[in-house]
């Protein structure tokens, strides 16, 4: 048997046009040393594995859709391109998969690098002109938590609406002042003790991963999931923001914070588009004040009034700001009401008018203690109507089409090739790391594709 000797280096074994060569030239990871300097001692212990190598190690997992950290060790061991990218020569051993686990356990602050990595990639995309801010499209997708349905248990959980209430505080005060100008009276300013509006309810929780959320939505799988909320610039499909929440959180909860972050910290936005899950009145007003056009699919209207005479039986007089009932009586603006759904103007009829009205049986329920009919209008009704008046315009419909193409298409690409189907680890922080790396991997591919 004859042996053949080859005089080659690892540099010779990686094609000149290989993707990882382009990635190495495009992405500067020197910031990793700055972010992790406080985590390593220069005087004690063995020499650590280079933190940049660890970031590249994990980035390869999401760039190539490798389903586990054990498999990345195998792939790196037999791939010349992977070895070249990591800076590991042919006769050197690649990092053990357990090194990643130990890194997370011993240095939990290392996870800040993943958020910084995502932001650095987005910054480079902005510099290269791949993000314009012309339109921002937002949606969420479910990512399977590392928890089985068998671990489900019900607990008595205290729900908080969060900073949604805090956002309403200013608008509520504004509305109360307007009511004072009209009627000469106003109630006291809302206090901290009641503004959070805490409510107690039963909640399904996993004993395995209690930070995940139980999801049960029409057309979606039920079980324990996390939600990755992503805002994308449709010019070249660059993901500009990622927020991760438990699966039971409504899509609208992180929406305004995410758009404000993109608008102020990434690129000024001209318009935003979203599906019906994001159609809540506060969003219309908040984006209007930021100077952002809002294109959203309207939620279907549901009249839950138990009375026979529904809301459409009443006529609104815009000049006098009153509603006229079928019997010709007026319902005048009386107070500003606040609930978990938002702020509402309440229009009340006079009790004496309803008491002698021939339509009383059709208009009021027997259990109605007030004895007079009332209607509610969103405090943000004017701006909502203004936005929806453009629903059939070409630019409105085109924005919704772009949202469908780029949100759904981006999620499909991430689930197919960038590990956004299920989580390997447990906890909200681990879920955020996972989704950030998936988004950064896709952004890098699109950045390199459009920069060549």
Secondary structure, DSSP 8 states (H G I E B T S, - for coil): ---------TTTTS-TT-HHHHHHHH---THHHHHHGGGS-SSSSS----HHHHHHHHHHHHHTT---HHHHHHHHHH-HHHHHHHT--TTS----HHHHHHHHHH-GGGGHHHHHHHHHHHHHHHHTT----S-EEEEEEEEE-S--GGGEEEEEEEE--THHHHHHHHHHHHHHHHHHHHHS-------HHHHT--EEEEEEEESS-TTSEEE--TTS--EEEEEEEEEEETTTTEEEEEEEEETTS-TTTTHHHHHHHIIIII---SEEEE-GGG--HHHHHHHHHTT-EEEE----------SSS-GGGSEEETTTTEEE-TTS-EEEEEEEEEETTEEEEEEEE-HHHHHT-TTHHHHS-TT-SS-S-EEEEETTHHHHHHHHTTTTSHHHHHHHHHHIIIIIHHHHHHHHHSS-SB-SS-SHHHHHHHHHHHHHHHHHHHHHHHH-
